Amino acid sequence: MNIREQHKISKALLSLFKSKKSWIQGGYAKDEKGRTLWGDDPEAVCWCLAGAARAVCLEKDGMSPTQRAAIALGFPGSVEMIAWNDTDGRTFKEVRDLLKSRAGLSK
């Protein structure tokens, strides 16, 4: 993956995480009522990194949206990205800082 694509994916992911309420752990996405959804569901209002990947990335070069997002964010694969997102004590600030860094933006 080239740096331009990495920045594009990271910026697209960042666009979903505007406030702490837009990020979750332990599920792909949720709607306003807290129901669990797939990340690409139009009713989703909050996502984990993997769910957000399904919302903003397309499959390309044989890689799933979550795999592409994981690579763009510097993880070996989607399993590691999901584990990082769902780590106890992980903060919204850490998620935003990672996305900003990988998008080529200052923290």
Beta strands, then each sheet from edge to edge (+ up, - down):
strand 1: 29-30
strand 2: 36-37
strand 3: 46-47
sheet 1: 2+ 1- 3+
end
